[in-house]
Amino acid sequence: MQIPLRGRVELFYLDAGAGDTLMAAAVAREIKQRYGLGIRVGMYGFVDELLDGNPNVDCFGKLHRGVSLDYHRGIINAGPHLEKNLIATMCAKVGIRRPLSILPELYLYSHEIAEARSVLAGTSGRCCTINAGAGPFANGRKDWPESSWKELVLLLRTNGIFTLQIGNADEKPCDADLDLRGKLSLRQAAAMTSVVDVHVGTVSFLMHAAAAFGVPSVII
């Protein structure tokens, strides 16, 4: 399939998760980079708050129309081995075979970054975000024992690294130096990953957020 060089492209994903939204935003970026600002990009079915401020997305909402970027159908279920990057897979759905970048995309406002930095204002040395859960799409997978998370935090603390736990309120506690579970919005949690030295977590939205900001990560 080839998209037009002018006009409008509409991208769609039924009930996309937060991480899916950041990957799909990368497709919007690739379209703009390939075909210029003259083409309008709409995104529907995604997590709208994560598209706020994105200059590559001209409109978004809950309409059920457009080129489906759902990579689960016929790919994930086909077997345990996924050989192609998911953003590259999404780009191929709109005719882009060699994306310029396979990093997720998320734009933050300057005040969001400043707010995140203020949380760490009283700390010194290196900082690490911890995300011990994978959200509603985990379905019992992507799990690591609570004792292992606590052991990891202790190891980081012993090495002078300040840890802060972010994620949903019901995620297992890991005895981090600062516990922000359930206290941050999606954008606030993402902003925290943008101002730390390293992120440690599961395969989740925050993994994609850290990648979008170029923050080194260890994914369990």
N, C-alpha and C positions, 0 to 999 in steps of 0.2 A: 504494500500500500504506500502511496506517495501523498504527502499533504500539499496543498496549493502554495504557490509562492506569495500569493496575496490573499487578503480576505481574513477569514476567521477559522481557528481550529478550536474545537471543543473536546476537552479530555474528561473522561468519566471513570468513576470507580465506585461500585456499589458498596456503601458502608465501609469506606476506607478507614484504616487506623491512623494514628498520628504519625507513625514511622512511614507508612505508605504515602502519606501526604508529602513528607519531605522528599521522598524519592520521586514522586510524580512532579513536584516542583522543579526538580532537576530536568525533567523532560521539557517543561515550559522554558527553562533557561536555554536548553539546547535549541529549541525552535527559534527563539529570539536571536540567538547567536548565529544560527544558520541563515535565517530568512529576514532578519532585520525587524525593526520596531513597527514596520508597516503592517505586520500580521498581528491580529488580535488573538489572545489565548484565553479561553474560558476553562475553568476547572469546576466540575460538579461532583458531589458525593464525597468530598474530602472534609477534613477538619478545618473549617473556615478560619478560625482564629490563627492558625499557623500559616495562612496565606496573606494575612494582613501586612501591609507594607512591602509586599513583594513586587518589584517593578516589572517582572516578567509575566505577571498574571493580571489581565485586564478586568476580569470579572469572575466571581465564584458564587456558589450557592448549592441548592439541593435538587436542581433539575436532573432528571434521569435521561441524559442524552449525551452523545459525543462518542469519541473513540475510546473503547474500554482499555484501561491500562491494568486490568486485573491480571496479575501474573500467576495467581494460584491455579487457574483453570488450565488443565492440560500440561502443567509444568511441575509444580510442587508435588502434585498427586501422582505423577508418572513414576516416581522412584525416589530413593533417598539421596541421590547424587545430583546436585545442582551445579552445573559446570559454568553457567553464564551469569555474569553480574546482573542483579535484578534491575538496576537502572538501565543497563544496556538492553535488557529484555524489554523494558517499557519503551525505550526510545525506538526499538525496532518496530513497535506497533504503529508508529507514525512515520515510518520510512527512514529513520536515522540509524544507519548501520554502525557508524563509528563515532560515538559521542566524544566531544572534546574533553569532557570530565565525567567521572562516574561518582562524584561526591554528591550527597544529598544537599538540599538547598533550604535555608531558613534565614529570614531577615529579622533583625532585632532593631528596635529604636534605641537611640543613645541613652535615654532615661532608663530603659530596662537593663542595659549593661551597667549603668552607674548604680542602680539599685542592687544588682547582684554583687558588685564590688563592695558596696557598703556593708553587706553581710559579713564579708571577710576582713573588714577594716581592722579588727582587733587581733588578727592572727599574724603570725610571722612564719616565714619559710614556705615550704611547698604545701599545696592543698590538693585534695582528691575528693571528687564526688563518688558516692557509692549508690548504686541502684540494684537492690536485691530482688526485685520483682519484674515481671514482664507484662503486666497489665491484663486486660480481659481476654486477650487472644492466646494466652499461654496454654490454657486447657490442660494444666497439670504438667506441662513440659517446661523447659528452660528453668529448671529448678536446681538449687544448690543448697545443701543443709545449712540451717541457721548457725550451727556451731562452726562451720567453715567460714562463714561471713565474719563472725566474731573473731576468729583466729586471724583472718586477714587484716581486720581493722587493728588488732593488737600489734601485728607485725609492722603495719604502716606507722602506727604511733611510736613504736620503738625506734623507728628510723626517722623520726622527726617530721612526719607528714601529718598535717591536720586533715581530718576526714569529716565530711558532712553527708548524711544520708538523705537522698531525695527520692520521690516516688509516691505511690499511693499510701493512704493511711493504714491499709490492712497488710502491707508488706512486712515481712519478718524483720524484727529489729536486729541491728548488728553492733550496737553499743558505740556508734560513731561519736566523735567529739561534739557534733551538732546534728540533732535529729529534726529534719524538716519534712518528714513524711506527712502527706496530706495537707500541708500548709502552703503549697505553691500551686499556681496555675501551670498549665503546660508551658506557656511562654516563660514564666518565671523559672521553672525548673530547667528549661533549655538554656536560659541566660546564665544560670549557675554553672552549667557545664562549659560555657564559653569563657569563664574567668578563672578556671582552675588549671593546675598543671597537668593533671591526668584524670581520666574517668575510668572507673571499674564497674562493670555491671553485666546484666544479661542481654540477650538479643531483644531489644526493645526500642521504643521511641527515643529514649535518651542516648542510646548507642548511635542512632542516626544523627541526633543533634550534635553530639560531640564530633562526629565525622564532618558535619557541615562546617564546624568552626575550626577544623584542623587540630583538635585536641587529641593528644596520644591517648589511646584507650586499650584496656585489657577486657575482652569480652569472654564471659564464662558460659 
